């Protein structure tokens, strides 16, 4: 089997995907713009060959790389980056090289455009927040009057909480249109939802059924976290509620999410709202047909005592899991600090006090630090009370 992995060195933990494929006997062929000598040693050892391009945005260069691998190794069976940024290019390469094991170019819109996602959530029987494409200020004001302030504006085709606005008044909406000009038409407006984000994460088989599924919870607004108004805090939920499990499986079927990682986001309403739903109900937010961001895959592994990198590689190679799935369920959380803030408990003290619970404490690169913070902490606990105490120690300011 010939598997082309796009940009296998970013995020830094993605070497694990190549490592597990290699262990399964797969020919792993890498394409990226980083020098080969800069790649981690374990990634180098997992790659059969690496083709460096000068610019991954240059599609002609990517085609030449694929052509070289095809000439040397034969037909390519898989192309994947597992990275939101490259999903559209991945799909285009599959179409151009007739690779049938993933999303093709003609179907990528349902996985990238939030407005199109709404249609598939509807087909799944999962309600969503009311929405409106930001065509004109006048029509957008009518929408805001219907659903009430605040509203949220975000790119219809965008990643994470980048360029997301929480708009609380007529004046702020007018300012949004003035600031963005013609680009405002590329935004989707949604009614604000007072809810925590709960996810349905895992690996799906060739019939869009989860081989393994788990969930994590972000209690605070992701927009507030990304803008630095609240600290990053989320945790793996030891259980998945029946209603979330039903919504997650129905969503995978509706989207036709076959042979891939999935990261489906939902709201669980904290308070009820007319026209939206009752407290506790599940609403569709958006889908991401790749692993959850940051170090979430590692967190799912720590919490469940499994290797999701291997589960994914088994799906690719065998169409099923050949290695053990979850063995236990712990509370695993992630929180962070920003360098601009002073804290009551020093970094060294946190590492010493929680040395038995901390799984990782990486510094984040600038591209991630803007949204997530500079210093990350990932830790596992046997109960929610101990996890809350850890959060308090990490976030308490001087």
C-alpha positions as CSV (number, residue, x, y, z in Angstrom):
1,X,0.0,0.0,0.0
2,X,1.3,3.5,-1.0
3,X,0.2,6.2,1.4
4,X,1.1,9.9,0.7
5,X,1.1,11.9,3.9
6,X,1.0,15.7,3.4
7,X,2.9,17.8,5.8
8,X,3.7,15.0,8.2
9,X,5.7,17.2,10.6
10,X,2.9,19.6,11.6
11,X,1.5,19.5,14.2
12,X,4.5,18.0,15.8
13,X,2.7,14.9,17.1
14,X,1.7,13.9,13.6
15,X,4.8,11.8,13.2
16,X,2.8,9.2,15.2
17,X,0.5,8.6,12.2
18,X,3.4,7.8,9.9
19,X,5.0,5.7,12.6
20,X,1.9,3.5,13.0
21,X,1.4,3.2,9.3
22,X,5.0,2.1,8.8
23,X,4.6,-0.4,11.6
24,X,1.6,-1.9,9.7
25,X,3.8,-2.4,6.6
26,X,2.6,0.6,4.7
27,X,4.8,2.5,2.2
28,X,4.7,6.0,3.7
29,X,5.6,8.8,1.3
30,X,5.9,12.3,2.7
31,X,5.4,15.7,0.9
32,X,6.2,19.0,2.7
33,X,8.2,22.2,2.5
34,X,10.4,21.6,5.5
35,X,14.0,20.4,5.0
36,X,14.4,16.7,5.5
37,X,17.2,17.2,8.0
38,X,14.8,19.2,10.2
39,X,12.3,16.3,10.6
40,X,12.1,14.4,13.9
41,X,14.2,11.2,13.9
42,X,11.1,8.9,14.4
43,X,9.4,10.6,11.4
44,X,12.4,10.0,9.2
45,X,12.6,6.4,10.1
46,X,8.8,5.9,9.3
47,X,9.1,7.5,5.8
48,X,10.0,5.4,2.8
49,X,10.8,8.6,1.0
50,X,10.3,12.4,1.4
51,X,9.7,14.9,-1.4
52,X,10.4,18.5,-0.5
53,X,8.5,21.2,-2.3
54,X,9.4,24.9,-2.1
55,X,5.8,26.0,-1.5
56,X,2.9,23.7,-0.5
57,X,0.4,26.3,-1.8
58,X,1.8,25.8,-5.3
59,X,-0.5,23.1,-6.6
60,X,1.8,22.4,-9.6
61,X,4.6,21.5,-7.3
62,X,2.3,19.1,-5.3
63,X,1.2,17.5,-8.6
64,X,4.8,17.0,-9.6
65,X,5.6,15.4,-6.2
66,X,2.6,13.0,-6.6
67,X,3.7,12.2,-10.2
68,X,7.2,11.4,-9.0
69,X,5.8,9.0,-6.3
70,X,3.4,7.4,-8.8
71,X,6.2,6.8,-11.3
72,X,8.5,5.3,-8.7
73,X,6.1,3.3,-6.5
74,X,3.0,2.7,-8.6
75,X,-0.6,3.8,-8.0
76,X,-1.1,5.8,-4.9
77,X,-3.7,4.3,-2.6
78,X,-4.2,7.1,0.0
79,X,-3.6,10.8,0.3
80,X,-4.1,12.5,3.6
81,X,-2.9,15.3,5.8
82,X,-5.3,15.0,8.7
83,X,-5.0,18.8,8.8
84,X,-7.9,21.2,8.3
85,X,-5.8,23.6,6.3
86,X,-5.0,21.1,3.6
87,X,-8.3,19.2,3.3
88,X,-9.3,21.0,0.1
89,X,-6.0,20.3,-1.5
90,X,-6.0,16.7,-0.3
91,X,-9.4,16.3,-2.0
92,X,-8.2,17.9,-5.3
93,X,-5.2,15.5,-5.4
94,X,-7.5,12.5,-4.9
95,X,-9.6,13.6,-7.7
96,X,-6.7,14.3,-10.1
97,X,-5.0,11.0,-9.3
98,X,-8.2,8.9,-9.1
99,X,-7.7,8.0,-5.4
100,X,-11.0,6.6,-4.0
101,X,-10.1,6.2,-0.3
102,X,-11.2,9.7,0.8
103,X,-13.1,12.9,0.0
104,X,-13.0,14.0,-3.6
105,X,-13.0,17.7,-4.8
106,X,-16.6,17.7,-5.8
107,X,-17.8,16.8,-2.3
108,X,-15.4,18.8,-0.1
109,X,-17.8,21.8,0.3
110,X,-20.0,19.9,2.9
111,X,-16.9,19.5,5.1
112,X,-15.6,23.1,4.8
113,X,-18.5,25.5,4.5
114,X,-20.6,26.0,7.6
115,X,-23.6,27.1,5.6
116,X,-23.5,23.8,3.7
117,X,-23.0,21.8,6.9
118,X,-26.4,23.1,8.1
119,X,-28.1,21.1,5.4
120,X,-26.5,17.9,6.4
121,X,-27.2,18.4,10.1
122,X,-30.8,18.8,9.1
123,X,-30.7,15.6,7.1
124,X,-29.3,13.9,10.3
125,X,-32.2,15.3,12.3
126,X,-29.9,17.4,14.4
127,X,-31.1,21.0,15.0
128,X,-28.7,24.0,14.6
129,X,-28.6,27.6,15.6
130,X,-30.4,29.9,13.2
131,X,-28.1,31.5,10.6
132,X,-27.8,34.0,7.8
133,X,-25.1,34.7,5.2
134,X,-23.8,38.2,5.7
135,X,-25.0,39.6,2.4
136,X,-26.1,43.1,3.3
137,X,-26.2,45.2,6.5
138,X,-30.0,45.7,6.1
139,X,-30.8,42.0,5.8
140,X,-28.4,41.1,8.6
141,X,-30.1,43.6,10.9
142,X,-33.4,41.9,10.2
143,X,-31.8,38.5,11.1
144,X,-30.4,40.0,14.4
145,X,-33.8,41.4,15.3
146,X,-35.3,38.0,14.7
147,X,-32.9,36.0,16.9
148,X,-31.8,38.7,19.3
149,X,-28.4,40.1,20.3
150,X,-25.7,39.1,20.5
151,X,-25.0,37.3,17.2
152,X,-21.7,35.6,16.1
153,X,-20.0,36.3,12.8
154,X,-17.4,33.8,11.5
155,X,-15.9,32.9,8.1
156,X,-18.2,30.5,6.3
157,X,-15.1,28.6,5.3
158,X,-12.7,29.0,8.2
159,X,-10.7,27.1,10.8
160,X,-11.2,27.3,14.6
161,X,-12.2,30.7,16.1
162,X,-10.0,32.8,13.8
163,X,-11.6,36.0,12.6
164,X,-14.7,35.4,14.7
165,X,-16.7,38.3,16.1
166,X,-19.3,38.5,18.9
167,X,-21.6,41.3,17.8
168,X,-23.8,42.9,20.5
169,X,-25.5,45.9,18.8
170,X,-26.6,47.6,15.6
171,X,-23.5,49.8,15.8
172,X,-21.1,46.8,16.1
173,X,-22.7,45.1,13.2
174,X,-22.4,48.2,11.0
175,X,-18.7,48.4,12.1
176,X,-18.2,44.8,11.2
177,X,-19.5,45.5,7.6
178,X,-17.3,48.6,7.4
179,X,-14.2,46.8,8.6
180,X,-14.6,43.8,6.3
181,X,-16.0,45.5,3.2
182,X,-16.7,43.0,0.4
183,X,-15.1,40.2,2.4
184,X,-18.1,40.3,4.8
185,X,-20.0,38.3,2.2
186,X,-17.8,35.4,3.1
187,X,-19.1,35.3,6.6
188,X,-22.0,33.4,8.2
189,X,-24.0,35.0,11.0
190,X,-25.4,32.8,13.8
191,X,-27.5,33.5,16.8
192,X,-25.5,33.3,20.0
193,X,-25.8,30.0,21.9
194,X,-25.4,29.9,25.6
195,X,-24.0,26.4,25.7
196,X,-20.9,24.3,26.3
197,X,-19.2,22.7,23.3
198,X,-19.3,18.9,23.4
199,X,-17.7,16.8,20.7
200,X,-18.0,13.4,19.1
201,X,-14.4,12.4,18.2
202,X,-12.9,9.3,16.8
203,X,-12.2,7.1,13.7
204,X,-14.9,6.0,11.2
205,X,-14.8,2.9,9.0
206,X,-15.7,2.6,5.4
207,X,-19.5,2.7,6.2
208,X,-19.3,5.9,8.3
209,X,-19.6,4.0,11.5
210,X,-17.4,4.8,14.5
211,X,-14.7,2.2,15.1
212,X,-13.9,4.2,18.3
213,X,-15.6,7.3,19.7
214,X,-15.0,9.6,22.6
215,X,-16.0,13.2,23.7
216,X,-14.4,16.3,25.2
217,X,-16.1,19.3,26.7
218,X,-15.3,23.0,26.5
219,X,-17.5,24.8,29.1
220,X,-16.5,28.3,28.2
221,X,-17.1,30.2,24.9
222,X,-14.4,29.2,22.3
223,X,-14.6,32.8,21.0
224,X,-13.8,34.2,24.5
225,X,-10.9,31.7,24.8
226,X,-9.5,32.5,21.3
227,X,-9.6,36.3,22.1
228,X,-7.8,35.8,25.4
229,X,-10.8,36.8,27.5
230,X,-10.9,33.4,29.2
231,X,-8.2,30.8,29.8
232,X,-8.1,27.6,27.7
233,X,-9.9,24.8,29.6
234,X,-11.4,21.6,28.3
235,X,-11.5,18.0,29.3
236,X,-12.2,14.5,28.0
237,X,-15.6,13.4,29.2
238,X,-15.3,9.8,30.7
239,X,-18.7,9.0,29.2
240,X,-20.8,10.0,26.1
241,X,-24.5,10.7,26.8
242,X,-27.0,8.6,24.8
243,X,-28.4,11.8,23.1
244,X,-24.9,12.9,22.0
245,X,-24.0,9.4,20.8
246,X,-27.2,9.3,18.7
247,X,-26.5,12.8,17.2
248,X,-22.9,11.9,16.5
249,X,-23.7,8.7,14.7
250,X,-26.5,10.3,12.7
251,X,-24.2,13.1,11.7
252,X,-21.5,10.7,10.4
253,X,-24.1,8.9,8.3
254,X,-25.6,12.1,6.9
255,X,-22.2,13.5,5.9
256,X,-20.9,10.2,4.6
257,X,-17.8,10.4,6.8
258,X,-16.0,7.2,5.7
259,X,-12.5,6.0,6.3
260,X,-11.3,8.9,8.4
261,X,-10.9,10.7,11.7
262,X,-13.9,12.8,12.6
263,X,-14.3,15.7,15.0
264,X,-18.0,16.7,15.2
265,X,-18.9,19.7,17.4
266,X,-22.2,20.2,19.2
267,X,-23.6,22.6,21.7
268,X,-25.3,21.4,24.8
269,X,-27.6,24.3,25.8
270,X,-27.0,25.7,29.3
271,X,-30.2,27.7,29.1
272,X,-33.3,27.3,27.0
273,X,-34.2,29.9,24.4
274,X,-37.4,30.2,22.3
275,X,-36.8,29.1,18.7
276,X,-33.6,27.3,19.7
277,X,-34.3,24.6,22.3
278,X,-34.5,23.6,25.9
279,X,-31.6,23.5,28.5
280,X,-29.6,20.3,28.0
281,X,-30.6,19.7,24.4
282,X,-28.0,19.0,21.7
283,X,-27.5,21.4,18.7
284,X,-25.2,20.8,15.8
285,X,-22.3,23.3,15.5
286,X,-19.9,22.2,12.8
287,X,-18.0,19.2,11.6
288,X,-14.3,18.7,11.0
289,X,-13.2,15.6,9.2
290,X,-9.8,15.4,10.7
291,X,-8.5,14.8,14.2
292,X,-9.4,17.3,16.9
293,X,-6.9,20.1,17.2
294,X,-3.9,20.6,19.4
295,X,-3.0,17.7,21.6
296,X,-6.5,16.3,21.9
297,X,-5.7,13.0,20.3
298,X,-3.0,12.5,22.9
299,X,-5.5,13.5,25.6
300,X,-8.0,10.9,24.4
301,X,-5.2,8.3,24.5
302,X,-4.2,9.3,28.1
303,X,-7.8,9.2,29.3
304,X,-8.7,5.9,27.6
305,X,-5.5,4.0,27.8
306,X,-5.3,3.4,24.0
307,X,-3.5,4.4,20.9
308,X,-5.8,6.3,18.5
309,X,-2.9,6.8,16.1
310,X,-2.8,3.0,15.8
311,X,-6.5,2.7,15.6
312,X,-6.5,5.0,12.6
313,X,-3.6,3.2,11.0
314,X,-5.4,-0.1,11.4
315,X,-8.5,1.4,9.8
316,X,-6.3,2.5,6.8
317,X,-4.6,-0.9,6.5
318,X,-7.2,-3.4,7.5
319,X,-10.5,-1.5,7.6
320,X,-10.9,-2.3,11.3
321,X,-9.2,-2.0,14.7
322,X,-6.6,-4.7,15.3
323,X,-5.3,-3.3,18.5
324,X,-7.0,-2.8,21.9
325,X,-9.5,0.0,22.3
326,X,-10.3,1.8,25.6
327,X,-9.2,0.0,28.8
328,X,-10.1,2.6,31.4
329,X,-11.7,6.1,31.6
330,X,-9.9,8.9,33.5
331,X,-10.5,12.6,33.6
332,X,-8.0,14.2,31.3
333,X,-7.8,18.0,31.0
334,X,-6.0,20.7,29.1
335,X,-5.4,24.2,30.3
336,X,-2.9,26.9,29.5
337,X,-1.2,30.1,30.6
338,X,-0.3,33.3,28.8
339,X,3.2,34.8,29.3
340,X,1.6,38.3,29.7
341,X,-0.1,37.2,32.9
342,X,1.4,36.7,36.4
343,X,0.3,33.6,38.3
344,X,0.2,32.8,42.0
345,X,1.7,29.4,41.6
346,X,4.9,29.2,39.5
347,X,5.4,26.9,36.6
348,X,8.0,24.9,38.5
349,X,5.6,24.5,41.5
350,X,2.9,23.2,39.2
351,X,5.3,20.7,37.7
352,X,6.4,19.6,41.2
353,X,3.0,19.4,42.8
354,X,1.4,17.5,39.9
355,X,4.3,15.5,38.7
356,X,2.3,12.2,39.0
357,X,-0.6,13.6,37.1
358,X,0.9,15.8,34.3
359,X,1.3,13.9,31.0
360,X,2.8,16.8,29.1
361,X,3.6,20.5,29.5
362,X,4.7,21.8,26.1
363,X,5.4,25.3,25.0
364,X,3.1,26.2,22.1
365,X,4.4,27.6,18.8
366,X,3.2,31.1,17.9
367,X,0.6,29.9,15.4
368,X,-1.2,28.0,18.2
369,X,-0.3,30.3,21.1
370,X,-2.5,33.2,19.8
371,X,-5.6,31.2,20.4
372,X,-4.6,28.7,23.1
373,X,-1.9,30.4,25.2
374,X,1.8,30.0,25.5
375,X,2.3,27.3,28.1
376,X,0.1,24.2,27.9
377,X,-0.6,21.6,30.6
378,X,-2.2,18.2,30.1
379,X,-3.0,16.1,33.1
380,X,-5.1,13.1,34.1
381,X,-7.0,12.6,37.4
382,X,-9.2,9.9,38.8
383,X,-12.1,12.3,39.7
384,X,-13.5,15.6,38.6
385,X,-12.8,17.3,42.0
386,X,-9.1,16.7,41.7
387,X,-9.2,18.0,38.1
388,X,-11.0,21.2,39.3
389,X,-8.3,21.8,41.9
390,X,-5.6,21.5,39.3
391,X,-7.4,24.0,37.1
392,X,-7.6,26.5,40.1
393,X,-3.9,26.2,40.8
394,X,-2.9,26.7,37.2
395,X,-5.2,29.7,36.6
396,X,-5.0,31.5,39.9
397,X,-3.4,34.9,39.3
398,X,-0.9,36.7,41.5
